[in-house]
Amino acid sequence: MRTDYCGQLGPADVGRAVAVCGWVARRREHGEHLAFVDLRDHTGVVQCVVDGAHDLRSEYVVRVTGLVRSRPEGTENANLATGAIEIGDCHVEVLNPAEPPPFPLDERGEVDEVLRLRHRYLDLRTDRMQRNLRIRARVNSALRQAMERQGFVEIETPMLIASTPEGARDFVVPSRLSPGSFYALPQSPQLFKQLCMVGGVDRYYQIARCLRDEDLRADRQFEFMQLDAEASFVSQEEVLEFISEAVSEAVEAVTGTRPAPFPRISWHEAMERFGSDKPDVRFGMELVELTEVFAGTAFNAFRADCVKGIRVEGGASRTRKQLDELTEQAKRWGAKGLVWMKVEDDRSLTSPVAKFLSEAELQALVERFDPSPGDLLLLVADERAAVQRVLGLLRLELGRPPVDEGGLNFLWVVDFPLFEGLDEHGRPIPAHHPFTMPHPDDLALLDEDDPARLLAVRSQAYDLVLNGWELGSGSVRIHRADVQRTVFSLLGIDDAEATRRFGFLLDAFRFGAPPHAGFAFGIDRLVALLAGEENIREVIAFPKTQSGVDPLTGAPSAIDPAQLEELGLRLLPRKVT
């Protein structure tokens, strides 16, 4: 039926008889009988010169046979890969007529997203979606090759599992054979891949589908794909090398260029410099430490645990109204206030609070920031964590470039805290799952009674960040029973609770668990950034909207009462709020 793809024809094919198949992208009349028909398939578009094409309409499925020839001089189209040639002496066979599509497929204008998703099968025909899905396929292929080359074995883990109380909400599936009982869909293969290590697999990987019932956003869907990996008898260093190799291979498969080695930064440094544990390092505007500058200040607003600031290049041109709006935004993020200072031509500082600061303090600000005339300084004073958070968000708001600019800036963030805070009972709250191994240099701190000392314990956990997106997380796992008991005890988990929540994993550990570590990262996020997309929905064939709805199939939808009865379920009336 087809000898060639539309977009792969070129000058070397001139004089050859061909048969191509695809969809009519456009028809242009040329005189009374002649027409130019642009024929499209997933490789591109080729122009066909057709005699008597009046019955052809947009998106008709056709087969065209003819002779490849050079376009007449002066009619070449430099915007098309096939712009130097055309197919002449055409015979057109209509394989299937089509109704007019509900939106244009040439991507010349914005189309409502719900409309696109309702007719996703049409949206998939566009160059953008064809490109994105093929980028995704190249990424998956490269990841598999890299993992297998490093000795990893692909193993599928179950989709119907027991519900666990960790992480986000589970999606649950009722059991017909066990009325009143439910399976859960996996949030990740975490426990199963650790069992693979107990089982002597040594190096496991999987391109795994995971499901989490959590609020959706640009980088999050209910169901997503991740590269999941675990290895025995390895350290954190080796895991970082495994994953860096796999990701680098995927990047090279898409861009043709291998990225430079991924730099590393500690969690503490990331928070101090960027106000985020997933910093976007494509641009500067780093947080500047000012606490010592105001250690003895008479300005009450700066008598705080921490004072930091950022410098916005050229930001002094902002109006008072714009600065007031920035201040209100900072307050919505949790700041008590926001101090702004404009840098004048002589590098002096003007600000509503300048009169409350000493000359030495103003001079110290100039020395710390080293600003240029026309810059804007933004300062926040509060508890250190609050200052970091607010300035980190302001930094992104004011300086973050578009997703497709600034290159690919990978970053490993290491040495996360083991605990992120204390609950109402004074017990530490795990920053990751409770099987994360503490840093070997901090093990002695686990015996401390002082909560502040416990919060200083570092973990052997690590994140991979790309352009401010967290691609994924991993850790060295606890395999020693004594360390696991200590961590459980600190978290207030007694033996009975541990058995209820993690019994099958703990039972397996009794029979010889090797030291092991792992990692998982979101393939949707990596592909989106490689494709220059702001939203992972654009690299998923059939995604949900931000409200969790599938306009194409109508999911979620009501279920037949007979099915409910068979499952032993009854729906309660909705609560009126």
C-alpha positions in Angstrom: 0.0 0.0 0.0 2.9 2.4 0.8 6.4 2.6 -0.6 7.5 5.7 1.3 6.7 8.0 4.2 5.7 11.6 3.3 8.3 13.5 5.2 11.2 11.2 4.1 11.1 12.1 0.4 13.7 14.4 -1.0 15.8 15.4 -4.1 17.4 11.9 -4.2 14.0 10.5 -5.0 13.3 12.6 -8.1 12.1 10.5 -11.0 10.9 7.6 -8.8 7.3 6.4 -8.7 6.0 6.3 -5.1 2.9 5.5 -3.1 2.3 7.5 0.1 -0.6 7.3 2.6 -1.8 9.8 5.1 -4.3 12.6 5.9 -5.1 15.6 3.8 -3.6 18.5 5.7 -4.5 21.2 3.2 -5.9 21.6 -0.3 -5.2 24.7 -2.4 -7.0 25.2 -5.7 -4.8 26.2 -8.7 -6.9 27.0 -11.7 -10.1 25.2 -12.7 -8.9 21.6 -12.3 -5.5 21.5 -10.7 -5.0 21.5 -6.9 -2.1 21.3 -4.5 -2.7 18.8 -1.7 -0.5 18.7 1.3 -0.4 15.1 2.5 0.6 14.4 6.1 1.8 11.4 8.1 3.8 11.2 11.3 7.1 12.0 9.4 5.9 15.2 7.9 4.1 16.7 4.8 4.6 16.4 1.1 3.0 18.4 -1.6 1.0 16.4 -4.2 -0.2 18.0 -7.5 -3.6 16.5 -8.2 -5.9 16.9 -11.2 -9.5 17.0 -10.1 -9.3 17.2 -6.3 -12.6 18.9 -5.6 -13.9 16.0 -3.5 -10.9 16.0 -1.1 -11.5 17.6 2.3 -9.3 18.2 5.3 -8.4 15.0 7.2 -9.6 12.6 4.5 -7.5 9.4 4.7 -6.0 8.9 1.2 -3.4 6.9 -0.8 -1.5 8.9 -3.4 0.6 7.4 -6.2 2.7 9.5 -8.5 6.2 10.5 -9.6 8.6 12.5 -7.5 9.8 15.7 -9.2 11.6 18.9 -8.4 9.4 21.9 -7.7 9.6 24.6 -10.4 12.3 27.2 -9.7 11.1 29.8 -7.3 8.3 27.7 -5.7 10.5 25.8 -3.2 9.3 25.9 0.4 12.3 26.3 2.8 10.0 25.7 5.8 9.4 22.1 4.8 11.9 19.2 4.8 10.3 18.1 1.6 10.1 21.7 0.2 12.4 21.0 -2.8 10.2 18.3 -4.3 6.6 17.4 -5.0 4.6 14.4 -6.3 3.1 14.9 -9.7 1.0 12.8 -12.1 -1.0 11.9 -9.0 -3.7 9.3 -8.6 -5.7 9.7 -5.4 -7.6 6.8 -3.7 -9.8 7.9 -0.8 -9.4 5.3 1.9 -11.8 7.0 4.3 -13.6 10.3 4.3 -13.7 12.4 7.4 -15.9 15.0 9.0 -14.4 18.5 9.6 -12.3 18.4 12.8 -13.5 20.4 15.8 -10.3 22.4 15.8 -7.5 23.0 13.3 -4.6 20.6 13.4 -2.0 22.9 12.0 -1.2 24.5 15.4 -1.7 28.0 14.1 -3.8 29.1 17.1 -4.6 28.3 20.7 -7.1 25.5 21.3 -9.0 25.0 24.5 -7.3 22.1 26.4 -10.5 20.4 27.3 -11.5 20.3 23.6 -8.1 19.0 22.7 -8.3 16.2 25.3 -12.0 15.3 24.4 -10.7 14.6 20.9 -7.2 13.5 21.9 -7.0 11.1 18.9 -7.0 14.2 16.7 -4.6 16.2 18.8 -2.2 13.3 18.5 -1.9 13.9 14.8 -0.3 17.3 15.3 3.4 17.8 14.9 3.8 18.7 18.5 2.3 15.6 19.9 3.9 13.3 17.4 7.3 14.8 18.3 6.7 14.6 22.0 5.6 10.9 22.0 8.5 9.9 19.9 10.9 11.7 22.3 9.3 9.7 25.0 9.8 6.5 23.2 13.5 7.3 22.6 13.9 8.1 26.3 12.4 4.8 27.4 14.5 2.9 25.0 17.7 4.6 26.1 16.9 4.1 29.8 16.4 0.4 29.2 19.6 0.0 27.3 21.6 1.9 30.0 20.2 0.0 32.9 20.7 -3.4 31.2 24.2 -2.5 30.2 24.9 -1.8 33.9 23.6 -5.3 34.9 20.1 -4.5 36.0 17.2 -6.9 35.4 13.8 -5.7 34.4 11.1 -7.2 36.8 7.4 -6.3 36.8 5.9 -5.9 40.2 2.1 -6.2 41.0 -0.5 -3.6 40.4 -3.0 -5.0 42.9 -1.4 -4.7 46.4 -2.3 -4.1 50.0 -3.0 -0.6 51.0 -0.2 1.2 52.9 -0.6 4.3 55.0 2.5 6.0 53.6 2.7 8.9 51.2 -0.3 10.1 49.3 -3.8 8.6 49.3 -4.2 5.2 47.6 -6.5 4.4 44.7 -8.4 1.4 46.0 -10.0 -1.5 44.1 -12.8 -3.6 45.7 -12.4 -7.3 45.7 -15.3 -9.4 44.3 -14.1 -12.6 45.8 -13.5 -11.1 49.2 -16.4 -8.7 49.8 -15.6 -5.8 52.1 -11.8 -6.1 51.2 -9.9 -3.9 48.9 -6.7 -3.9 46.9 -4.7 -0.7 46.4 -3.0 0.5 43.2 0.7 1.0 43.9 2.0 4.5 44.7 5.5 3.0 43.9 7.1 -0.5 43.8 9.2 0.4 46.9 8.5 -2.6 49.1 8.5 -5.1 46.3 11.9 -3.9 44.9 13.4 -4.2 48.4 12.0 -7.8 48.5 13.8 -8.4 45.2 17.0 -7.5 47.0 16.3 -10.0 49.7 15.6 -12.5 46.9 19.1 -12.1 45.5 18.1 -10.3 42.3 21.0 -7.9 43.0 20.1 -5.2 40.5 16.4 -4.5 39.7 14.8 -2.0 37.4 11.4 -1.3 36.0 9.6 1.4 34.0 6.8 1.3 36.4 3.3 2.8 36.4 2.5 4.4 39.7 -0.8 5.9 41.0 -1.4 8.5 43.7 -4.6 10.1 44.6 -3.2 13.6 45.1 -3.9 17.1 43.8 -2.9 17.6 40.2 -0.6 20.3 38.8 1.7 20.9 35.8 4.2 18.3 36.9 1.8 15.8 38.5 -0.9 13.3 37.3 -2.9 10.6 39.1 -1.0 8.0 37.1 2.6 8.4 36.0 5.6 6.5 34.8 8.9 6.3 36.6 12.2 4.5 36.2 12.5 2.5 39.4 15.8 0.9 40.4 17.3 -0.9 43.4 20.7 -2.5 43.9 22.4 -4.7 46.5 25.9 -4.3 48.1 26.1 -0.7 46.8 26.7 2.7 48.3 25.0 6.1 47.6 27.9 6.9 45.3 27.2 3.9 43.1 23.5 4.6 42.9 24.2 8.2 41.8 26.5 6.8 39.1 23.9 4.3 37.8 21.2 6.9 37.5 23.4 9.6 36.1 24.5 7.2 33.3 20.9 6.2 32.5 19.7 9.8 32.4 22.7 11.0 30.4 22.0 8.2 27.8 18.4 9.4 27.5 19.4 13.0 27.0 21.9 12.1 24.4 19.3 9.9 22.6 17.1 13.0 22.3 19.5 15.9 21.9 22.5 14.2 20.3 24.7 15.6 23.1 25.7 14.0 26.3 25.3 16.3 29.3 28.3 17.3 31.5 28.7 15.3 34.8 26.0 16.3 37.3 27.2 18.6 40.1 26.2 17.9 43.7 25.1 20.2 46.5 24.0 19.4 50.0 20.4 20.0 51.1 21.6 22.6 53.6 23.5 24.5 50.9 20.6 24.4 48.5 18.3 25.9 51.1 20.8 28.6 52.1 21.7 29.6 48.5 18.4 29.1 46.7 15.7 28.7 49.3 14.6 25.4 47.7 15.6 21.7 47.9 15.0 21.6 44.1 16.8 24.7 43.0 16.7 26.0 39.5 20.4 26.9 38.8 19.9 28.2 35.3 20.0 31.7 36.7 21.6 33.6 39.6 19.7 35.7 42.1 21.0 33.6 45.0 20.0 34.4 48.5 22.5 36.6 50.3 23.1 36.0 54.1 22.6 39.3 56.1 21.9 38.1 59.6 25.3 39.2 60.9 24.9 42.6 59.2 21.9 43.3 61.5 23.1 41.5 64.6 23.0 44.8 66.6 20.4 46.7 64.5 18.1 49.3 66.0 15.5 48.4 63.3 13.0 46.1 65.1 11.9 44.3 61.9 15.4 43.0 61.3 15.8 41.7 64.8 15.1 38.2 63.7 16.6 34.7 63.7 17.5 35.2 60.0 17.8 38.0 57.5 18.4 37.3 53.9 17.9 39.1 50.6 18.1 38.8 46.8 19.2 41.2 44.1 17.0 41.7 41.1 19.0 43.1 38.1 17.3 46.2 36.7 14.4 45.8 39.2 14.5 49.4 40.4 12.3 50.3 37.4 9.3 48.7 39.2 6.6 51.1 40.3 5.5 51.5 43.9 2.3 49.7 43.0 4.3 46.7 41.6 6.5 46.7 44.7 3.4 46.7 47.0 2.0 43.8 45.0 5.3 41.9 45.6 5.0 42.6 49.3 1.5 41.3 49.4 2.6 38.2 47.5 5.4 37.6 50.0 2.9 37.9 52.9 0.7 35.3 51.2 3.7 33.0 51.2 4.1 33.5 54.9 6.4 36.5 55.3 5.8 39.1 58.0 6.8 41.7 55.5 9.1 42.5 52.6 11.7 45.3 52.5 12.7 46.7 49.1 15.6 49.0 48.3 16.4 50.6 45.0 20.1 51.2 43.9 20.7 54.7 42.7 23.3 55.8 40.1 25.9 56.4 42.9 25.0 52.9 44.3 23.3 54.5 47.3 20.2 52.8 48.5 16.7 54.4 48.7 13.9 52.7 50.6 11.1 53.6 53.0 13.1 51.9 55.8 16.5 53.4 54.9 16.1 56.1 57.7 15.9 53.3 60.3 19.3 51.8 59.3 22.7 53.0 60.2 25.3 54.1 57.5 27.4 51.1 58.4 24.4 48.8 57.8 23.6 50.4 54.4 27.3 50.2 53.4 27.4 46.6 54.4 24.4 45.8 52.2 26.2 47.4 49.2 29.3 45.3 50.0 27.3 42.0 50.4 25.2 42.5 47.2 27.7 44.4 45.1 24.7 45.8 43.1 24.7 47.9 39.9 22.7 51.1 39.5 19.1 50.3 38.7 19.1 47.0 40.7 16.5 46.2 43.3 17.2 44.5 46.7 14.5 42.5 48.4 15.0 41.6 52.1 13.0 39.3 54.4 13.5 38.7 58.2 12.0 35.9 60.1 12.7 32.3 61.2 15.3 30.8 58.9 13.1 28.3 57.2 10.4 30.9 56.5 13.0 33.3 55.1 14.4 30.6 52.8 11.0 29.6 51.6 9.7 33.1 50.8 12.9 34.3 49.1 13.1 31.0 47.2 9.6 31.6 45.8 10.3 35.3 45.0 13.5 34.2 43.2 11.5 31.9 40.9 8.7 34.5 40.4 11.2 37.2 39.3 14.0 35.3 37.6 13.0 31.9 36.3 13.4 31.6 32.5 10.9 29.8 30.3 11.2 26.0 30.4 12.9 25.8 27.0 15.6 28.3 27.7 18.9 28.1 29.6 19.8 24.5 28.7 19.5 21.4 30.9 21.0 22.0 34.4 21.0 18.7 36.3 21.9 18.7 40.0 22.2 16.1 42.7 20.9 17.3 46.1 22.3 15.1 48.9 22.5 14.9 52.7 18.8 15.6 53.3 17.7 15.7 57.0 16.4 12.4 58.3 13.6 14.2 60.1 11.7 17.3 58.9 10.3 18.5 62.2 8.5 17.4 65.3 4.8 16.5 65.7 2.5 17.6 68.5 3.9 14.9 70.8 7.5 16.0 70.3 8.3 13.0 68.1 10.3 13.5 64.9 8.6 13.4 61.5 10.4 11.4 58.9 11.5 13.5 55.8 11.3 10.3 53.7 10.0 6.8 54.4 11.0 5.2 57.7 13.4 2.8 56.0 16.0 5.5 55.0 19.4 4.9 56.5 20.9 7.7 58.6 24.2 9.2 57.6 26.9 7.0 59.2 28.5 10.0 60.8 25.2 10.9 62.6 24.2 7.5 63.9 25.2 8.4 67.5 22.8 11.3 67.4 19.8 8.9 67.3 20.4 8.1 71.0 20.1 11.8 72.0 17.2 12.9 74.1 17.4 16.5 72.7 14.9 16.9 69.8 17.1 19.6 68.3 20.0 17.2 68.0 17.7 14.7 66.3 16.7 17.2 63.7 20.4 17.6 62.9 20.6 13.9 61.8 21.4 13.7 58.1 20.0 10.8 55.9 21.6 9.0 53.1 18.8 10.3 50.8 19.3 12.1 47.5 17.2 13.9 44.9 17.9 14.5 41.2 16.8 18.0 40.1 16.5 19.4 36.6 15.8 23.1 36.0 13.9 23.4 39.3 11.9 20.2 38.8 12.4 17.3 41.2 12.9 14.4 38.8 13.1 11.8 41.6 14.3 10.6 44.9 16.2 7.7 46.4 18.1 6.6 49.5 20.2 3.9 51.0 17.8 1.7 52.9 18.1 0.5 56.5 19.0 -3.2 56.5 20.2 -3.5 60.1 17.5 -4.6 62.6 19.0 -2.4 65.5 18.9 0.8 63.4 15.4 0.0 62.2 14.1 -0.5 65.7 15.7 2.7 66.9 14.1 4.7 64.1 10.7 3.1 64.6 11.0 3.9 68.3 11.8 7.5 67.7 8.7 7.7 65.4 6.5 6.2 68.0 6.0 3.0 66.0 5.9 0.0 68.4 6.4 -3.7 67.3 2.7 -4.3 66.8 2.3 -1.2 64.7 5.4 -2.0 62.7 4.1 -5.5 62.0 0.7 -4.2 60.9 2.1 -1.7 58.5 5.3 -3.3 57.2 5.1 -6.9 58.5 5.8 -8.8 55.2 8.9 -6.6 54.6 10.2 -6.9 58.1 9.6 -10.7 58.1 11.7 -10.9 54.9 14.5 -9.0 56.5 14.8 -11.7 59.2 16.2 -14.0 56.5 19.2 -12.1 55.4 18.7 -8.7 53.8 21.7 -7.4 52.0 22.8 -3.7 52.2 20.8 -2.1 49.4 19.9 1.3 47.9 17.7 2.6 45.2 16.2 5.5 43.3 13.1 6.4 41.2 12.5 9.3 38.9 9.6 10.5 36.8 9.9 9.8 33.1 7.0 12.2 32.4 8.9 15.1 33.9 12.2 14.3 32.2 10.5 14.0 28.8 8.6 17.2 29.3 11.8 19.2 30.0 13.6 17.5 27.1 10.6 18.5 24.8 10.5 22.0 26.2 7.0 21.6 27.6 5.7 23.4 30.7 3.1 20.6 31.5 3.6 16.9 31.6 0.1 16.5 30.0 1.8 17.4 26.7 4.0 14.3 26.8 1.4 11.8 27.9 -0.8 10.2 25.2 -4.1 10.2 27.2 -3.8 12.4 30.3 -6.3 13.7 32.8 -7.2 17.4 33.2 -6.1 19.3 36.3 -9.4 18.4 37.9 -8.7 14.7 37.4 -11.2 14.2 34.6 -10.7 12.4 31.3 -12.8 14.3 28.7 -12.2 11.6 26.1 -13.8 8.7 28.0 -15.8 10.6 30.6 -13.9 9.0 33.5 -14.5 9.0 36.4 -18.1 7.9 35.9 -20.9 6.2 37.8 -20.9 2.4 38.0 -23.8 0.1 37.2 -25.8 -0.8 40.3 -25.5 -4.5 39.4 -21.7 -4.1 39.7 -22.0 -2.4 43.0 -24.2 -5.2 44.3 -21.8 -7.9 43.1 -19.0 -6.2 44.9 -21.0 -5.8 48.1 -20.8 -2.0 47.9 -23.4 0.7 48.6 -23.0 4.4 47.9 -23.7 6.9 50.7 -25.5 10.1 49.9 -23.1 13.0 49.4 -22.5 15.3 52.4 -23.8 18.8 52.0 -21.2 21.3 52.9 
